[in-house]
């Protein structure tokens, strides 16, 4: 938040939950912020054939999906914490 307030033109905050729920509009907004043009492949990064050399290589090959949002299972127990990150 500090950097977003100090440098609003250079810091983009993206909610993973929103990205999963509304991929199209969220990807368009991110690319516009970065000054990049949209390509359909941006909506399916898991289909890219490039080499991935990170520990998360297996995850990169999976589509974005709601089950990866682990906090959903805790329901109201985390509500007081969630308000701190909004």
GROMACS elastic network, one bead per residue, 0.5 to 0.9 nm:
[ bonds ]
;  ai    aj funct       b0    kb
    1     5     6  0.60825   500
    1     6     6  0.85417   500
    1    13     6  0.87996   500
    2     5     6  0.52778   500
    2     6     6  0.62232   500
    2     7     6  0.85055   500
    3     7     6  0.56540   500
    3     8     6  0.75082   500
    3    10     6  0.86366   500
    3    11     6  0.68526   500
    4     7     6  0.52552   500
    4     9     6  0.80971   500
    4    10     6  0.75501   500
    4    11     6  0.51847   500
    4    12     6  0.72384   500
    4    13     6  0.78057   500
    5     8     6  0.56208   500
    5    11     6  0.85822   500
    6     9     6  0.89551   500
    6    11     6  0.89353   500
    7    10     6  0.53834   500
    7    11     6  0.61878   500
    8    11     6  0.55230   500
    8    12     6  0.75212   500
    9    12     6  0.78388   500
    9    33     6  0.82347   500
   10    33     6  0.86011   500
   10    34     6  0.86719   500
   12    30     6  0.75101   500
   12    33     6  0.74343   500
   12    34     6  0.88133   500
   14    17     6  0.87624   500
   14    18     6  0.77286   500
   14    19     6  0.73949   500
   14    26     6  0.81103   500
   14    30     6  0.79995   500
   15    18     6  0.52622   500
   15    19     6  0.62144   500
   15    20     6  0.87397   500
   16    20     6  0.61502   500
   16    21     6  0.84830   500
   16    69     6  0.79604   500
   17    20     6  0.52558   500
   17    21     6  0.61127   500
   17    22     6  0.85227   500
   17    66     6  0.73587   500
   17    69     6  0.69697   500
   18    22     6  0.57057   500
   18    23     6  0.73480   500
   18    26     6  0.71694   500
   19    22     6  0.53940   500
   19    24     6  0.80908   500
   19    25     6  0.83384   500
   19    26     6  0.56075   500
   19    27     6  0.73648   500
   19    64     6  0.83064   500
   20    23     6  0.55366   500
   20    26     6  0.87947   500
   20    64     6  0.60270   500
   20    65     6  0.60516   500
   20    66     6  0.63077   500
   21    65     6  0.86192   500
   21    66     6  0.77586   500
   22    25     6  0.60036   500
   22    26     6  0.61175   500
   22    27     6  0.85418   500
   23    26     6  0.52191   500
   23    27     6  0.58723   500
   23    28     6  0.84342   500
   23    43     6  0.68691   500
   23    64     6  0.88634   500
   24    27     6  0.53807   500
   24    28     6  0.61967   500
   24    29     6  0.86786   500
   24    42     6  0.88990   500
   24    43     6  0.67376   500
   25    28     6  0.50871   500
   25    29     6  0.61386   500
   25    30     6  0.86654   500
   26    29     6  0.51469   500
   26    30     6  0.62319   500
   26    31     6  0.86650   500
   27    30     6  0.51145   500
   27    31     6  0.61231   500
   27    32     6  0.84778   500
   27    38     6  0.81502   500
   27    42     6  0.72429   500
   27    43     6  0.72496   500
   28    31     6  0.52663   500
   28    32     6  0.60762   500
   28    33     6  0.86050   500
   28    37     6  0.83979   500
   28    38     6  0.64805   500
   28    42     6  0.89683   500
   29    32     6  0.50887   500
   29    33     6  0.61475   500
   29    34     6  0.86977   500
   30    33     6  0.51075   500
   30    34     6  0.63624   500
   30    35     6  0.86585   500
   30    36     6  0.85804   500
   31    34     6  0.50449   500
   31    35     6  0.60545   500
   31    37     6  0.64149   500
   31    38     6  0.66282   500
   32    36     6  0.58177   500
   32    37     6  0.70793   500
   32    38     6  0.81877   500
   33    36     6  0.76860   500
   34    37     6  0.89078   500
   38    41     6  0.85078   500
   38    42     6  0.70506   500
   39    42     6  0.56136   500
   39    43     6  0.79274   500
   40    43     6  0.57219   500
   40    44     6  0.73986   500
   41    44     6  0.52138   500
   41    45     6  0.62939   500
   41    47     6  0.80318   500
   41    48     6  0.79180   500
   42    45     6  0.57589   500
   43    46     6  0.87742   500
   44    47     6  0.57740   500
   44    48     6  0.76215   500
   44    63     6  0.70709   500
   44    64     6  0.86939   500
   45    48     6  0.55454   500
   45    60     6  0.78099   500
   45    61     6  0.78558   500
   45    62     6  0.86878   500
   45    63     6  0.75030   500
   45    64     6  0.89346   500
   46    49     6  0.84234   500
   46    59     6  0.85914   500
   46    60     6  0.58265   500
   46    62     6  0.54336   500
   46    63     6  0.54466   500
   46    64     6  0.81423   500
   47    61     6  0.67933   500
   47    62     6  0.83522   500
   47    63     6  0.83029   500
   48    51     6  0.88047   500
   48    61     6  0.80498   500
   49    52     6  0.88652   500
   51    57     6  0.88010   500
   52    55     6  0.88163   500
   52    56     6  0.84305   500
   52    57     6  0.56007   500
   52    58     6  0.88872   500
   52    60     6  0.81002   500
   53    56     6  0.82278   500
   53    57     6  0.64710   500
   54    57     6  0.54189   500
   54    58     6  0.89640   500
   55    58     6  0.78080   500
   55    59     6  0.88151   500
   56    59     6  0.52762   500
   56    60     6  0.63074   500
   57    60     6  0.51687   500
   57    61     6  0.67663   500
   58    61     6  0.55076   500
   58    62     6  0.71396   500
   59    62     6  0.53397   500
   59    63     6  0.83019   500
   60    63     6  0.76389   500
   60    64     6  0.88342   500
   62    65     6  0.82573   500
   64    67     6  0.89757   500
   64    68     6  0.78539   500
   65    68     6  0.59873   500
   65    69     6  0.78246   500
   66    69     6  0.54576   500
   66    70     6  0.84364   500
   66    72     6  0.89411   500
   67    70     6  0.65386   500
   67    72     6  0.83186   500
   68    71     6  0.87915   500
   69    72     6  0.62163   500
   69    73     6  0.85567   500
   70    73     6  0.63021   500
   70    74     6  0.80973   500
   71    74     6  0.55387   500
   71    75     6  0.73035   500
   71    78     6  0.76755   500
   72    75     6  0.56192   500
   72    76     6  0.89794   500
   72    78     6  0.89672   500
   74    77     6  0.56743   500
   74    78     6  0.63823   500
   75    78     6  0.64222   500
   75    79     6  0.73849   500
   76    79     6  0.50447   500
   76    80     6  0.81362   500
   77    80     6  0.75538   500
   77    81     6  0.85918   500
   78    81     6  0.52904   500
   78    82     6  0.61180   500
   78    83     6  0.88802   500
   79    83     6  0.64251   500
   80    83     6  0.55470   500
   80    84     6  0.71888   500
   81    84     6  0.54013   500
   81    85     6  0.72143   500
   82    85     6  0.54340   500
   82    86     6  0.67468   500
   83    86     6  0.54476   500
